[in-house]
Structures are given as C-alpha cells and as structure tokens.
Amino acid sequence: MSQPVELFGVLREVTGASQVSVNVTPPATVARILEALLADYPALELHLPRVACAVGEDVRSRADTLAAGETLVLLPPVSGG
C-alpha cells in the first residue's frame, strides 16, 4: 500500500520534496511509515525521532494506524526566535 507523507521544514530540505509516498504493508502504523521513509531517505535519521506526526489537524502517536489514502504530515521541531 502506498502511503502519502507531507513534509515541512528541514524534512523537506533533506528529501527535496514537499510530499512523498512510501510503500508499507497494512496495518500502516505511523511507526511503520516512518521506518519506510527512513529506508528511502536515510539522511532523515537525525530528524525523525523528534518530529510531530499528524493527520489533518489531529496529532497522532506512532502506534496509531492510518486508513488507506490518509496523508501523514510530519512537522519538525520549531526553533529560532
């Protein structure tokens, strides 16, 4: 199953894309999607442990399962001043 992932901030810079798709076998938990994303983009290794995960406006835990077609949104920590 192909799962869309929307990226922001440094995640977008590392991958060179604002949205990617990863292939995961159901059930597509947030953790499995992140593992697949890391396999496709190893440079994300430093960033993924600190990202917030959401679907729409709802924050999701790494144990949550996404339905087919739902887009996982990854938000890196905000820094600066």
Backbone hydrogen bonds, N-H to C=O, Kabsch-Sander energy under -0.5 kcal/mol:
donor,donor_aa,acceptor,acceptor_aa,energy
3,Q,1,M,-0.5
3,Q,22,V,-3.3
5,V,20,V,-3.2
6,E,72,L,-3.0
7,L,18,S,-2.9
8,F,74,L,-0.8
11,L,8,F,-1.4
12,R,9,G,-0.7
13,E,9,G,-1.6
14,V,10,V,-2.6
15,T,11,L,-2.0
16,G,12,R,-2.1
17,A,12,R,-0.7
20,V,5,V,-2.5
22,V,3,Q,-2.3
24,V,1,M,-2.9
24,V,22,V,-0.6
28,A,66,L,-0.5
29,T,27,P,-1.5
30,V,64,D,-2.2
31,A,62,R,-2.4
33,I,29,T,-2.2
34,L,30,V,-2.4
35,E,31,A,-2.2
36,A,32,R,-2.3
37,L,33,I,-2.4
38,L,34,L,-2.4
39,A,35,E,-1.9
40,D,36,A,-1.7
41,Y,37,L,-2.3
44,L,41,Y,-2.3
45,E,42,P,-1.8
46,L,43,A,-0.5
47,H,44,L,-1.4
48,L,44,L,-2.3
50,R,47,H,-1.5
51,V,48,L,-1.1
52,A,75,L,-3.0
54,A,73,V,-2.2
55,V,58,D,-2.5
58,D,55,V,-2.1
59,V,57,E,-0.6
60,R,53,C,-3.0
64,D,61,S,-1.2
66,L,28,A,-2.8
70,E,67,A,-2.1
72,L,4,P,-2.3
72,L,70,E,-0.6
73,V,54,A,-3.4
74,L,6,E,-2.7
75,L,52,A,-2.7
75,L,73,V,-0.5
